Amino acid sequence: MTLSGIISASQLDSDFGAQRSTLEAAIQRAPSRAVYPLNVFDLTTSTAESLRVLRFLPEDDLEVESIAVFSGVTGSGSATITATLTAQSLLATTAVPSGTALPEFVLNKTISVSDGATTGAGANARTDYQSTTGDRLTLKKGVPYMLTLSSDSANAVDAQAWIVAKARFRLS
Amino acid sequence: MIPLVPHKFETGETLNAARLNGNFRALADDLKIATDRRYAHSFAVFDFGGSNNGNGDGYRTFSVQVPTGYQIDIESIEAYFWGADGDAYTVTLGGDVSGGRSLSVTGAGATVLAWAADSFDAKLTAGQTLTVSYDGAGTWTLTRGLVIVHFRHNRFNGQAPSEYEGLEIDGTTTDDATPLNNALSDYATDVAAEGNAAEALRLVVFSMTKEHAVPTTLDYTFRIPAIGARVISADFGVCADSGSESVQFDLDNESATQQVTATVVGAGSGTMATDLGNSVDSTQAQDDSDDSADDWTLQLQGAGSADIYRAYAALWLGE
């Protein structure tokens, strides 16, 4: 709208509002999804956590879109593999000054997905967190998270997991 | 979306310069926020697996190349190491990183996490290479090492930020609507520039450290979720015992149509051989990461007669 002559209140309101809305729409373009994969070979129930974990510290707020777990080449027999995402203290062995309990984050929530009866290549399971029901989760920037793979079996399996998370760009 | 401007003008009220100026200042502030948020922060995970001082450099080296038309600002680096108590490690960012940068981390035990982080300030432009590596001092044994490189990407690829400052009316102005028109027009121009935000750049690294004494036993497929991303380029690397073996990388879309292929021949003596900057420029037709039928796949197949120790593929994604 181009103002001219006598300016009405509605003209002013309309123009300011339109400009602001246009900018909001512009910045929301190109929300960006990222993939964080974890691959563990020869995973068994006795595999040390250090060998089956991805630790990360996001620098944007991220909306969790999905979490998945699946097997690649398997050994023999069956196994149920699980991918778990949780917020964690960075140094889990370090005691805090006030005691031996570890600090936890208020938003700490564990989510997981399991692939049962893995007996061949390609089995997979995944959970969609974009659905309109159930959990909808945001990973907060500056909070450390960890994605772990685990198995309930001594049968070795090559396991993969990922999370897909989306960063949005907003004015407010 | 409800427009959020400080003052809603009502019919019959006296036009107040302060309120008008306040609305213009709010617009200017919004543009500044938009400018600040033009950066997408990403991190790339380099999973080194385990190694020791007797292994070659290839066990502990990754190289990736910034795609054509992009640049990244490296902001920080983290090291998550599980190594023998007291072992000293140095993580280094090299390649085209000016002067090289390093981070020290000391092992706390084979299954005990040792973590170190530091801020970095390095810019890499299109075609430049980032090398991520580590080494230990003396005799050392690392159970596993994860190095995370945080970087940001300007979604406007270097476009100058807005300098819009709004409009200041002194309350005595009796001019016509021209100043308002001009101020709003200037704002619209800068908003239009913001609207040119391009895709954010991501780097996803798929790596494997499982040894294959018989290379033909290496036949492994990574699955890549459908997120509607454009796969811009791909970097590949192989660490093997000699030049008598190779790894073929095949990236297929959800219809099993090949998007890029490359064969990397081992460089020998545990050295990392690389094939960087493979242009892909292919967009995922689907964006439902929850549907396995939409997954892309990355297959690694070995050939030859000597041991293969590590292989990786780094995909640069834009969305």
Interface residues (C-beta under 8 A of the other chain):
Chain A: T2 L3 S4 G5 I7 S8 A9 S10 L12 D13 D15 F16 G17 A18 Q19 R20 S21 T22 L23 E24 A25 A26 I27 R29 A30 P31 S32 R33 A34 V35 Y36 P37 N39 F41 D42 A48 E49 S50 L51 L54 R55 F56 L57 P58 E59 D60 E65 S66 A68 F70 G72 V73 L90 L91 A92 T93 A121 N124 R126 T127 D128 Q130 K141 D158 Q160 W162 V164 A167 F169 R170 L171 S172
Chain B: M1 P3 L4 V5 K8 F9 E10 T11 G12 E13 L15 L20 N23 A26 L27 D30 L31 I33 A34 R37 R38 A40 H41 S42 F43 V45 D47 E75 E78 Y80 W82 A108 A110 T111 V112 L113 W115 T143 R144 L146 I148 H150 R152 R155 D176 A177 L180 N181 L184 Y187 A188 V191 A192 E194 G195 A197 A198 E199 A200 R202 V204 F206 S207 M208 T209 K210 D219 Y220 T221 F222 R223 I224 P225 I227 G228 A229 S289 D290 S292 L317 E319
